[in-house]
């Protein structure tokens, strides 16, 4: 293996590891930022506005997207599958949060804060690990790398739209109040 490949693999591992810390840290801030902002409508699309599962997905999505944009420059030319890795990572985080939350609450019949936090951490670590594996793996289809950013754009639009106009579905229902959307 060429030394450049080793350096690129180490760089990808470092960036993805730092990404875990960044996503968890910024996600923790985004959990309360809407309240701290005095319920600012400018903050609402990016921070959790209530205790629904959907709103908690934003605290993983936006930091992961920001991290991807920060690492794009330093990593994009050094590794494979950047767009695919980032889209897959973000989708995995969101899907794990939903599946694990509804899985354990379906079994226990209630939510437990410690388990909610653990799920967030597990989802972020798993997402970043899958991203790393794709970044250092064999080059994938150019078509997949072209479609991947479109998935992220659609998700970003949905997070903004559903913040102000959430569907009347359990995914969007505040588990504390039973309400939907901005309180």
MODELLER restraints for C-alpha pairs under 7 A, 6 or more apart:
rsr = mdl.restraints
at = mdl.atoms
rsr.add(forms.Gaussian(group=physical.xy_distance, feature=features.Distance(at['CA:8:A'], at['CA:78:A']), mean=5.93, stdev=0.5))
rsr.add(forms.Gaussian(group=physical.xy_distance, feature=features.Distance(at['CA:8:A'], at['CA:79:A']), mean=6.65, stdev=0.5))
rsr.add(forms.Gaussian(group=physical.xy_distance, feature=features.Distance(at['CA:9:A'], at['CA:136:A']), mean=6.00, stdev=0.5))
rsr.add(forms.Gaussian(group=physical.xy_distance, feature=features.Distance(at['CA:12:A'], at['CA:132:A']), mean=6.26, stdev=0.5))
rsr.add(forms.Gaussian(group=physical.xy_distance, feature=features.Distance(at['CA:12:A'], at['CA:135:A']), mean=6.98, stdev=0.5))
rsr.add(forms.Gaussian(group=physical.xy_distance, feature=features.Distance(at['CA:13:A'], at['CA:132:A']), mean=6.26, stdev=0.5))
rsr.add(forms.Gaussian(group=physical.xy_distance, feature=features.Distance(at['CA:16:A'], at['CA:128:A']), mean=5.55, stdev=0.5))
rsr.add(forms.Gaussian(group=physical.xy_distance, feature=features.Distance(at['CA:16:A'], at['CA:132:A']), mean=6.24, stdev=0.5))
rsr.add(forms.Gaussian(group=physical.xy_distance, feature=features.Distance(at['CA:19:A'], at['CA:67:A']), mean=6.29, stdev=0.5))
rsr.add(forms.Gaussian(group=physical.xy_distance, feature=features.Distance(at['CA:20:A'], at['CA:124:A']), mean=6.15, stdev=0.5))
rsr.add(forms.Gaussian(group=physical.xy_distance, feature=features.Distance(at['CA:20:A'], at['CA:125:A']), mean=6.03, stdev=0.5))
rsr.add(forms.Gaussian(group=physical.xy_distance, feature=features.Distance(at['CA:20:A'], at['CA:128:A']), mean=6.58, stdev=0.5))
rsr.add(forms.Gaussian(group=physical.xy_distance, feature=features.Distance(at['CA:23:A'], at['CA:60:A']), mean=6.54, stdev=0.5))
rsr.add(forms.Gaussian(group=physical.xy_distance, feature=features.Distance(at['CA:23:A'], at['CA:63:A']), mean=4.95, stdev=0.5))
rsr.add(forms.Gaussian(group=physical.xy_distance, feature=features.Distance(at['CA:23:A'], at['CA:64:A']), mean=5.72, stdev=0.5))
rsr.add(forms.Gaussian(group=physical.xy_distance, feature=features.Distance(at['CA:24:A'], at['CA:121:A']), mean=6.97, stdev=0.5))
rsr.add(forms.Gaussian(group=physical.xy_distance, feature=features.Distance(at['CA:26:A'], at['CA:63:A']), mean=5.99, stdev=0.5))
rsr.add(forms.Gaussian(group=physical.xy_distance, feature=features.Distance(at['CA:27:A'], at['CA:59:A']), mean=4.38, stdev=0.5))
rsr.add(forms.Gaussian(group=physical.xy_distance, feature=features.Distance(at['CA:27:A'], at['CA:60:A']), mean=5.84, stdev=0.5))
rsr.add(forms.Gaussian(group=physical.xy_distance, feature=features.Distance(at['CA:27:A'], at['CA:63:A']), mean=6.29, stdev=0.5))
rsr.add(forms.Gaussian(group=physical.xy_distance, feature=features.Distance(at['CA:30:A'], at['CA:47:A']), mean=4.69, stdev=0.5))
rsr.add(forms.Gaussian(group=physical.xy_distance, feature=features.Distance(at['CA:30:A'], at['CA:48:A']), mean=6.42, stdev=0.5))
rsr.add(forms.Gaussian(group=physical.xy_distance, feature=features.Distance(at['CA:30:A'], at['CA:59:A']), mean=5.65, stdev=0.5))
rsr.add(forms.Gaussian(group=physical.xy_distance, feature=features.Distance(at['CA:31:A'], at['CA:47:A']), mean=6.07, stdev=0.5))
rsr.add(forms.Gaussian(group=physical.xy_distance, feature=features.Distance(at['CA:31:A'], at['CA:48:A']), mean=5.28, stdev=0.5))
rsr.add(forms.Gaussian(group=physical.xy_distance, feature=features.Distance(at['CA:31:A'], at['CA:59:A']), mean=6.25, stdev=0.5))
rsr.add(forms.Gaussian(group=physical.xy_distance, feature=features.Distance(at['CA:32:A'], at['CA:48:A']), mean=6.97, stdev=0.5))
rsr.add(forms.Gaussian(group=physical.xy_distance, feature=features.Distance(at['CA:33:A'], at['CA:47:A']), mean=6.08, stdev=0.5))
rsr.add(forms.Gaussian(group=physical.xy_distance, feature=features.Distance(at['CA:34:A'], at['CA:40:A']), mean=6.46, stdev=0.5))
rsr.add(forms.Gaussian(group=physical.xy_distance, feature=features.Distance(at['CA:34:A'], at['CA:43:A']), mean=5.99, stdev=0.5))
rsr.add(forms.Gaussian(group=physical.xy_distance, feature=features.Distance(at['CA:34:A'], at['CA:44:A']), mean=6.03, stdev=0.5))
rsr.add(forms.Gaussian(group=physical.xy_distance, feature=features.Distance(at['CA:34:A'], at['CA:47:A']), mean=5.70, stdev=0.5))
rsr.add(forms.Gaussian(group=physical.xy_distance, feature=features.Distance(at['CA:34:A'], at['CA:48:A']), mean=6.49, stdev=0.5))
rsr.add(forms.Gaussian(group=physical.xy_distance, feature=features.Distance(at['CA:34:A'], at['CA:49:A']), mean=5.90, stdev=0.5))
rsr.add(forms.Gaussian(group=physical.xy_distance, feature=features.Distance(at['CA:44:A'], at['CA:163:A']), mean=6.79, stdev=0.5))
rsr.add(forms.Gaussian(group=physical.xy_distance, feature=features.Distance(at['CA:45:A'], at['CA:159:A']), mean=6.38, stdev=0.5))
rsr.add(forms.Gaussian(group=physical.xy_distance, feature=features.Distance(at['CA:45:A'], at['CA:160:A']), mean=4.77, stdev=0.5))
rsr.add(forms.Gaussian(group=physical.xy_distance, feature=features.Distance(at['CA:45:A'], at['CA:163:A']), mean=5.76, stdev=0.5))
rsr.add(forms.Gaussian(group=physical.xy_distance, feature=features.Distance(at['CA:46:A'], at['CA:58:A']), mean=6.36, stdev=0.5))
rsr.add(forms.Gaussian(group=physical.xy_distance, feature=features.Distance(at['CA:46:A'], at['CA:62:A']), mean=6.62, stdev=0.5))
rsr.add(forms.Gaussian(group=physical.xy_distance, feature=features.Distance(at['CA:47:A'], at['CA:58:A']), mean=6.33, stdev=0.5))
rsr.add(forms.Gaussian(group=physical.xy_distance, feature=features.Distance(at['CA:47:A'], at['CA:59:A']), mean=6.42, stdev=0.5))
rsr.add(forms.Gaussian(group=physical.xy_distance, feature=features.Distance(at['CA:48:A'], at['CA:55:A']), mean=4.68, stdev=0.5))
rsr.add(forms.Gaussian(group=physical.xy_distance, feature=features.Distance(at['CA:48:A'], at['CA:56:A']), mean=5.82, stdev=0.5))
rsr.add(forms.Gaussian(group=physical.xy_distance, feature=features.Distance(at['CA:48:A'], at['CA:58:A']), mean=6.49, stdev=0.5))
rsr.add(forms.Gaussian(group=physical.xy_distance, feature=features.Distance(at['CA:48:A'], at['CA:59:A']), mean=6.79, stdev=0.5))
rsr.add(forms.Gaussian(group=physical.xy_distance, feature=features.Distance(at['CA:49:A'], at['CA:55:A']), mean=6.42, stdev=0.5))
rsr.add(forms.Gaussian(group=physical.xy_distance, feature=features.Distance(at['CA:49:A'], at['CA:182:A']), mean=5.64, stdev=0.5))
rsr.add(forms.Gaussian(group=physical.xy_distance, feature=features.Distance(at['CA:50:A'], at['CA:174:A']), mean=5.74, stdev=0.5))
rsr.add(forms.Gaussian(group=physical.xy_distance, feature=features.Distance(at['CA:50:A'], at['CA:181:A']), mean=6.97, stdev=0.5))
rsr.add(forms.Gaussian(group=physical.xy_distance, feature=features.Distance(at['CA:50:A'], at['CA:182:A']), mean=6.68, stdev=0.5))
rsr.add(forms.Gaussian(group=physical.xy_distance, feature=features.Distance(at['CA:51:A'], at['CA:174:A']), mean=4.66, stdev=0.5))
rsr.add(forms.Gaussian(group=physical.xy_distance, feature=features.Distance(at['CA:51:A'], at['CA:175:A']), mean=5.65, stdev=0.5))
rsr.add(forms.Gaussian(group=physical.xy_distance, feature=features.Distance(at['CA:51:A'], at['CA:176:A']), mean=6.35, stdev=0.5))
rsr.add(forms.Gaussian(group=physical.xy_distance, feature=features.Distance(at['CA:52:A'], at['CA:171:A']), mean=6.45, stdev=0.5))
rsr.add(forms.Gaussian(group=physical.xy_distance, feature=features.Distance(at['CA:52:A'], at['CA:172:A']), mean=5.28, stdev=0.5))
rsr.add(forms.Gaussian(group=physical.xy_distance, feature=features.Distance(at['CA:52:A'], at['CA:173:A']), mean=5.05, stdev=0.5))
rsr.add(forms.Gaussian(group=physical.xy_distance, feature=features.Distance(at['CA:52:A'], at['CA:174:A']), mean=4.08, stdev=0.5))
rsr.add(forms.Gaussian(group=physical.xy_distance, feature=features.Distance(at['CA:52:A'], at['CA:175:A']), mean=5.65, stdev=0.5))
rsr.add(forms.Gaussian(group=physical.xy_distance, feature=features.Distance(at['CA:53:A'], at['CA:171:A']), mean=5.55, stdev=0.5))
rsr.add(forms.Gaussian(group=physical.xy_distance, feature=features.Distance(at['CA:53:A'], at['CA:172:A']), mean=6.38, stdev=0.5))
rsr.add(forms.Gaussian(group=physical.xy_distance, feature=features.Distance(at['CA:54:A'], at['CA:171:A']), mean=5.64, stdev=0.5))
rsr.add(forms.Gaussian(group=physical.xy_distance, feature=features.Distance(at['CA:54:A'], at['CA:172:A']), mean=5.33, stdev=0.5))
rsr.add(forms.Gaussian(group=physical.xy_distance, feature=features.Distance(at['CA:57:A'], at['CA:94:A']), mean=5.94, stdev=0.5))
rsr.add(forms.Gaussian(group=physical.xy_distance, feature=features.Distance(at['CA:61:A'], at['CA:90:A']), mean=6.31, stdev=0.5))
rsr.add(forms.Gaussian(group=physical.xy_distance, feature=features.Distance(at['CA:64:A'], at['CA:90:A']), mean=6.57, stdev=0.5))
rsr.add(forms.Gaussian(group=physical.xy_distance, feature=features.Distance(at['CA:68:A'], at['CA:86:A']), mean=6.46, stdev=0.5))
rsr.add(forms.Gaussian(group=physical.xy_distance, feature=features.Distance(at['CA:76:A'], at['CA:82:A']), mean=6.07, stdev=0.5))
rsr.add(forms.Gaussian(group=physical.xy_distance, feature=features.Distance(at['CA:79:A'], at['CA:135:A']), mean=5.57, stdev=0.5))
rsr.add(forms.Gaussian(group=physical.xy_distance, feature=features.Distance(at['CA:79:A'], at['CA:136:A']), mean=6.09, stdev=0.5))
rsr.add(forms.Gaussian(group=physical.xy_distance, feature=features.Distance(at['CA:80:A'], at['CA:135:A']), mean=5.04, stdev=0.5))
rsr.add(forms.Gaussian(group=physical.xy_distance, feature=features.Distance(at['CA:80:A'], at['CA:136:A']), mean=6.28, stdev=0.5))
rsr.add(forms.Gaussian(group=physical.xy_distance, feature=features.Distance(at['CA:80:A'], at['CA:137:A']), mean=6.86, stdev=0.5))
rsr.add(forms.Gaussian(group=physical.xy_distance, feature=features.Distance(at['CA:80:A'], at['CA:138:A']), mean=6.91, stdev=0.5))
rsr.add(forms.Gaussian(group=physical.xy_distance, feature=features.Distance(at['CA:80:A'], at['CA:139:A']), mean=5.33, stdev=0.5))
rsr.add(forms.Gaussian(group=physical.xy_distance, feature=features.Distance(at['CA:81:A'], at['CA:134:A']), mean=6.32, stdev=0.5))
rsr.add(forms.Gaussian(group=physical.xy_distance, feature=features.Distance(at['CA:81:A'], at['CA:135:A']), mean=5.58, stdev=0.5))
rsr.add(forms.Gaussian(group=physical.xy_distance, feature=features.Distance(at['CA:81:A'], at['CA:139:A']), mean=6.03, stdev=0.5))
rsr.add(forms.Gaussian(group=physical.xy_distance, feature=features.Distance(at['CA:81:A'], at['CA:140:A']), mean=6.23, stdev=0.5))
rsr.add(forms.Gaussian(group=physical.xy_distance, feature=features.Distance(at['CA:81:A'], at['CA:145:A']), mean=6.27, stdev=0.5))
rsr.add(forms.Gaussian(group=physical.xy_distance, feature=features.Distance(at['CA:82:A'], at['CA:135:A']), mean=6.07, stdev=0.5))
rsr.add(forms.Gaussian(group=physical.xy_distance, feature=features.Distance(at['CA:83:A'], at['CA:145:A']), mean=5.23, stdev=0.5))
rsr.add(forms.Gaussian(group=physical.xy_distance, feature=features.Distance(at['CA:83:A'], at['CA:148:A']), mean=5.74, stdev=0.5))
rsr.add(forms.Gaussian(group=physical.xy_distance, feature=features.Distance(at['CA:83:A'], at['CA:149:A']), mean=6.19, stdev=0.5))
rsr.add(forms.Gaussian(group=physical.xy_distance, feature=features.Distance(at['CA:84:A'], at['CA:144:A']), mean=6.31, stdev=0.5))
rsr.add(forms.Gaussian(group=physical.xy_distance, feature=features.Distance(at['CA:84:A'], at['CA:145:A']), mean=4.90, stdev=0.5))
rsr.add(forms.Gaussian(group=physical.xy_distance, feature=features.Distance(at['CA:84:A'], at['CA:148:A']), mean=5.28, stdev=0.5))
rsr.add(forms.Gaussian(group=physical.xy_distance, feature=features.Distance(at['CA:85:A'], at['CA:131:A']), mean=4.52, stdev=0.5))
rsr.add(forms.Gaussian(group=physical.xy_distance, feature=features.Distance(at['CA:85:A'], at['CA:134:A']), mean=5.32, stdev=0.5))
rsr.add(forms.Gaussian(group=physical.xy_distance, feature=features.Distance(at['CA:85:A'], at['CA:135:A']), mean=6.08, stdev=0.5))
rsr.add(forms.Gaussian(group=physical.xy_distance, feature=features.Distance(at['CA:86:A'], at['CA:131:A']), mean=5.99, stdev=0.5))
rsr.add(forms.Gaussian(group=physical.xy_distance, feature=features.Distance(at['CA:87:A'], at['CA:148:A']), mean=5.50, stdev=0.5))
rsr.add(forms.Gaussian(group=physical.xy_distance, feature=features.Distance(at['CA:87:A'], at['CA:149:A']), mean=6.71, stdev=0.5))
rsr.add(forms.Gaussian(group=physical.xy_distance, feature=features.Distance(at['CA:87:A'], at['CA:152:A']), mean=6.23, stdev=0.5))
rsr.add(forms.Gaussian(group=physical.xy_distance, feature=features.Distance(at['CA:88:A'], at['CA:131:A']), mean=6.94, stdev=0.5))
rsr.add(forms.Gaussian(group=physical.xy_distance, feature=features.Distance(at['CA:89:A'], at['CA:127:A']), mean=4.23, stdev=0.5))
rsr.add(forms.Gaussian(group=physical.xy_distance, feature=features.Distance(at['CA:89:A'], at['CA:128:A']), mean=6.04, stdev=0.5))
rsr.add(forms.Gaussian(group=physical.xy_distance, feature=features.Distance(at['CA:89:A'], at['CA:130:A']), mean=6.07, stdev=0.5))
rsr.add(forms.Gaussian(group=physical.xy_distance, feature=features.Distance(at['CA:89:A'], at['CA:131:A']), mean=5.26, stdev=0.5))
rsr.add(forms.Gaussian(group=physical.xy_distance, feature=features.Distance(at['CA:90:A'], at['CA:127:A']), mean=6.38, stdev=0.5))
rsr.add(forms.Gaussian(group=physical.xy_distance, feature=features.Distance(at['CA:92:A'], at['CA:127:A']), mean=5.67, stdev=0.5))
rsr.add(forms.Gaussian(group=physical.xy_distance, feature=features.Distance(at['CA:93:A'], at['CA:123:A']), mean=4.65, stdev=0.5))
rsr.add(forms.Gaussian(group=physical.xy_distance, feature=features.Distance(at['CA:93:A'], at['CA:124:A']), mean=5.76, stdev=0.5))
rsr.add(forms.Gaussian(group=physical.xy_distance, feature=features.Distance(at['CA:93:A'], at['CA:127:A']), mean=5.30, stdev=0.5))
rsr.add(forms.Gaussian(group=physical.xy_distance, feature=features.Distance(at['CA:96:A'], at['CA:123:A']), mean=5.66, stdev=0.5))
rsr.add(forms.Gaussian(group=physical.xy_distance, feature=features.Distance(at['CA:97:A'], at['CA:119:A']), mean=6.10, stdev=0.5))
rsr.add(forms.Gaussian(group=physical.xy_distance, feature=features.Distance(at['CA:97:A'], at['CA:120:A']), mean=6.40, stdev=0.5))
rsr.add(forms.Gaussian(group=physical.xy_distance, feature=features.Distance(at['CA:97:A'], at['CA:123:A']), mean=6.20, stdev=0.5))
rsr.add(forms.Gaussian(group=physical.xy_distance, feature=features.Distance(at['CA:100:A'], at['CA:119:A']), mean=6.72, stdev=0.5))
rsr.add(forms.Gaussian(group=physical.xy_distance, feature=features.Distance(at['CA:101:A'], at['CA:116:A']), mean=6.89, stdev=0.5))
rsr.add(forms.Gaussian(group=physical.xy_distance, feature=features.Distance(at['CA:105:A'], at['CA:111:A']), mean=5.46, stdev=0.5))
rsr.add(forms.Gaussian(group=physical.xy_distance, feature=features.Distance(at['CA:163:A'], at['CA:181:A']), mean=6.05, stdev=0.5))
rsr.add(forms.Gaussian(group=physical.xy_distance, feature=features.Distance(at['CA:164:A'], at['CA:181:A']), mean=6.29, stdev=0.5))
rsr.add(forms.Gaussian(group=physical.xy_distance, feature=features.Distance(at['CA:164:A'], at['CA:182:A']), mean=6.86, stdev=0.5))
rsr.add(forms.Gaussian(group=physical.xy_distance, feature=features.Distance(at['CA:165:A'], at['CA:181:A']), mean=6.77, stdev=0.5))
rsr.add(forms.Gaussian(group=physical.xy_distance, feature=features.Distance(at['CA:166:A'], at['CA:172:A']), mean=6.32, stdev=0.5))
rsr.add(forms.Gaussian(group=physical.xy_distance, feature=features.Distance(at['CA:166:A'], at['CA:180:A']), mean=6.57, stdev=0.5))
rsr.add(forms.Gaussian(group=physical.xy_distance, feature=features.Distance(at['CA:166:A'], at['CA:181:A']), mean=5.78, stdev=0.5))
rsr.add(forms.Gaussian(group=physical.xy_distance, feature=features.Distance(at['CA:168:A'], at['CA:180:A']), mean=6.99, stdev=0.5))
rsr.add(forms.Gaussian(group=physical.xy_distance, feature=features.Distance(at['CA:172:A'], at['CA:180:A']), mean=6.08, stdev=0.5))
rsr.add(forms.Gaussian(group=physical.xy_distance, feature=features.Distance(at['CA:173:A'], at['CA:179:A']), mean=5.67, stdev=0.5))
rsr.add(forms.Gaussian(group=physical.xy_distance, feature=features.Distance(at['CA:173:A'], at['CA:180:A']), mean=4.93, stdev=0.5))
rsr.add(forms.Gaussian(group=physical.xy_distance, feature=features.Distance(at['CA:174:A'], at['CA:180:A']), mean=6.00, stdev=0.5))
